[in-house]
Amino acid sequence: MSTTRTIDHHHEAIAENLTQVRQQIVELSKHYNRDADTVSLLAVSKTRPITDLQVALAEGQRHFGENYLQEALDKILALGETDTDAPQWHYIGAIQSNKTRPIAEHFDWVHTLSSSKIATRLANQRTAARMPLNVLLQVNIDAEDSKAGVLAADLMPLIDAILPLPNLALRGLMAIPKAAATLDAQRRPFRQLRELLNTAQQHYGADLPGFDQLSMGMSADIEAAIAEGSTWVRVGTAIFGERPGKGNSTLVPEDAQ
């Protein structure tokens, strides 16, 4: 098979996969008495070539998750960041202090904020000419030493520190739980994250408008996530197919970050 035919087949598969994932979201939402329009699909496109994203864009996909900063900036330059129909870019990787400026300048969402220091840098470096940067606070829901995120007990103090900052919009929470074998076990940490969101909503009330987003769920636990109220499911391989590993990631599964 020629290289051209192989690429064409791959691109056809991306379009078919997107249709299947979207249908899965609709069916699961219906099963759990949810409005499918409240569950958004974040296509995890890290390490994927620009041509793959162009195929997804042609199929109506607008939200893309990236965690390798330079690669993401190249894609943003190629595909756009400000037009009405341009992609919405979500940063889903670890945030180091020396990366905050380009993240603040070029991304629409951040899913992995977990420190007031980084929040302050993002706020100061986000230009007022752009809409506020939508941020989700990453919660280490299982208190794992190997994972980033604020502990549940420290969530409120972190919100207190971030709330007065300009140019940021606190939108909700994100988590990557431990892998679990059963649906019930998968649902448990997602339920805990939803309860944390509800507690924060009740505590802050009108001082925290728009704090209603839950970024949780990947290909392997999408059902549990939708059942427990996810508003962003992060899907990579199920859309773009298998990929060779990229060894310098500090954050685990592909769909996660």
C-alpha positions in Angstrom: 0.0 0.0 0.0 1.4 3.4 -0.9 2.1 6.0 1.7 -0.6 8.3 0.3 -3.2 5.5 0.6 -2.1 4.8 4.1 -2.4 8.4 5.1 -5.9 8.6 3.4 -7.0 5.5 5.3 -5.7 7.0 8.6 -7.6 10.2 8.0 -10.8 8.4 7.2 -10.3 6.4 10.4 -10.1 9.7 12.4 -13.3 10.9 11.0 -15.0 7.6 11.7 -13.6 7.4 15.2 -14.8 10.9 16.0 -18.3 9.9 15.0 -18.1 6.8 17.2 -16.9 8.7 20.3 -19.5 11.4 19.9 -22.2 8.7 19.6 -20.8 7.0 22.7 -21.1 10.3 24.6 -24.7 10.7 23.4 -25.7 7.1 24.4 -24.0 7.3 27.8 -25.6 10.7 28.5 -29.0 9.3 27.7 -28.4 6.2 29.9 -27.5 8.4 32.9 -30.3 11.0 32.3 -27.9 13.7 31.2 -28.1 16.2 28.4 -25.4 15.2 25.9 -24.7 18.9 25.2 -23.3 19.3 28.7 -20.5 16.8 28.0 -17.7 18.3 25.8 -15.2 16.2 23.9 -11.5 17.3 24.4 -9.4 15.6 21.7 -6.0 14.9 23.2 -3.8 15.7 20.2 -0.3 15.7 21.7 2.4 14.3 19.4 -0.2 14.1 16.6 0.7 15.8 13.3 -1.1 18.9 12.2 -2.7 17.0 9.3 -4.5 14.8 11.9 -5.9 17.9 13.6 -7.0 19.4 10.3 -9.1 16.2 9.7 -10.7 16.5 13.1 -11.3 20.2 12.5 -13.0 19.4 9.2 -15.3 17.0 11.2 -16.3 19.8 13.5 -13.9 19.1 16.4 -12.9 22.4 18.0 -11.3 21.6 21.4 -7.7 20.1 21.5 -5.6 19.2 24.5 -1.8 19.6 24.3 0.9 19.2 26.9 4.1 19.6 25.0 4.4 23.3 24.8 6.6 23.9 21.8 4.7 21.4 19.7 1.5 23.0 20.8 2.7 26.5 19.9 3.6 25.3 16.4 0.1 23.9 16.0 -1.5 27.1 17.3 0.5 29.1 14.8 -0.5 26.8 11.9 -4.2 26.4 12.8 -5.1 29.7 14.5 -6.2 30.8 18.0 -8.4 33.8 17.7 -10.9 33.4 14.8 -14.5 32.3 15.7 -14.1 28.9 14.0 -10.5 28.4 15.1 -9.6 25.7 17.6 -9.8 26.2 21.3 -6.5 25.2 22.9 -6.4 23.4 26.3 -3.1 23.0 28.1 -3.2 19.7 29.9 0.5 19.2 30.9 2.6 20.0 33.9 3.2 23.8 34.2 6.7 24.9 35.0 7.4 28.6 35.9 9.4 29.1 32.7 6.4 28.0 30.6 3.7 30.2 32.0 4.1 33.2 29.6 3.4 31.3 26.4 0.6 29.4 28.1 -1.0 32.6 29.2 -0.6 34.2 25.9 -1.8 31.4 23.6 -4.2 29.0 25.3 -7.9 29.2 26.0 -8.0 26.7 28.9 -5.6 25.2 31.5 -6.7 22.0 33.2 -3.6 21.5 35.4 -3.4 24.5 37.8 -2.5 23.5 41.3 -0.5 26.3 42.8 -1.0 29.9 43.6 2.5 30.8 42.4 1.7 29.5 38.9 -1.7 31.1 39.0 -0.2 34.5 39.8 2.3 34.2 36.9 -0.5 33.2 34.5 -2.7 36.1 35.7 0.1 38.6 35.3 1.1 37.3 31.9 -2.4 37.0 30.4 -3.0 40.1 28.3 -6.2 42.0 29.2 -6.9 42.3 25.5 -7.8 38.6 25.5 -10.7 36.9 27.3 -9.7 35.6 30.8 -7.9 32.3 30.8 -10.2 29.5 31.8 -8.5 27.5 34.5 -9.4 24.2 36.1 -7.8 23.2 39.4 -6.1 19.8 39.3 -7.0 17.7 42.4 -4.9 14.8 43.5 -8.0 12.9 44.3 -6.3 9.7 45.5 -3.5 11.5 47.3 -0.9 9.7 45.2 2.8 10.7 45.6 3.4 10.1 41.9 0.7 12.6 40.7 0.4 16.3 40.6 -2.5 18.3 42.0 -3.7 19.9 45.1 -5.0 17.7 47.9 -8.7 17.9 48.6 -8.1 19.4 52.0 -6.1 22.2 50.5 -8.5 23.1 47.7 -10.4 25.9 49.5 -7.2 27.8 50.5 -6.0 27.5 46.9 -9.3 28.9 45.6 -9.0 31.7 48.2 -5.6 32.6 46.8 -6.6 32.6 43.1 -10.0 34.2 43.3 -8.8 37.8 43.5 -6.3 37.4 40.6 -7.1 39.3 37.4 -7.3 37.7 33.9 -8.2 34.2 35.2 -11.6 32.6 35.2 -11.9 29.8 37.7 -14.1 27.2 36.0 -13.9 24.0 37.9 -11.8 20.9 38.7 -9.8 18.2 37.0 -8.5 14.8 38.3 -6.8 11.7 37.1 -7.8 8.9 39.5 -6.0 5.6 40.0 -6.9 3.0 37.4 -9.8 0.8 38.5 -11.2 -2.5 37.1 -14.9 -2.0 37.8 -17.4 0.7 37.0 -18.3 1.2 40.7 -14.6 1.6 41.6 -14.1 4.0 38.7 -17.1 6.1 39.7 -16.0 6.6 43.3 -13.2 9.2 42.8 -15.2 11.0 40.2 -18.1 11.2 42.7 -15.6 12.7 45.2 -14.5 15.3 42.7 -18.1 16.2 41.9 -18.8 16.6 45.6 -15.8 18.9 46.0 -17.1 21.0 43.2 -20.5 21.2 44.8 -19.0 22.1 48.2 -17.0 24.9 46.6 -20.1 26.2 44.7 -22.1 26.3 47.9 -19.3 27.9 49.9 -18.5 30.7 47.4 -21.8 31.2 45.8 -22.0 34.3 43.6 -18.3 35.0 44.3 -17.4 32.1 42.1 -19.5 32.3 38.9 -19.1 29.8 36.2 -17.4 27.3 38.5 -19.2 24.3 37.1 -16.8 22.3 35.0 -15.4 18.8 35.7 -12.6 17.5 33.5 -12.6 13.8 34.2 -12.7 10.7 32.2 -10.7 9.1 29.4 -11.3 6.3 27.0 -11.1 3.6 29.6 -13.4 5.2 32.2 -15.6 7.5 30.1 -18.8 5.8 31.3 -18.0 6.3 35.0 -17.0 9.9 34.3 -20.2 10.8 32.5 -22.3 9.0 35.1 -20.7 11.2 37.8 -21.1 14.5 36.0 -18.1 15.1 33.8 -18.3 18.1 31.5 -15.0 17.4 29.7 -13.9 13.9 28.6 -10.3 13.7 27.4 -9.9 11.2 24.5 -6.8 10.6 22.4 -6.2 7.1 21.1 -9.9 6.4 20.5 -9.9 9.3 18.0 -6.4 9.4 16.5 -5.4 5.8 16.9 -2.4 4.2 18.6 0.8 6.3 18.6 4.5 5.6 19.5 5.3 6.8 23.0 7.0 10.0 23.8 9.4 9.4 26.6 9.7 12.7 28.3 6.1 13.1 29.5 5.7 13.7 33.2 2.0 13.0 33.2 0.5 9.6 32.7 -1.9 8.1 30.2 -2.2 9.7 26.8 -5.8 10.7 27.1 -5.1 12.2 30.5 -2.7 14.9 29.8 
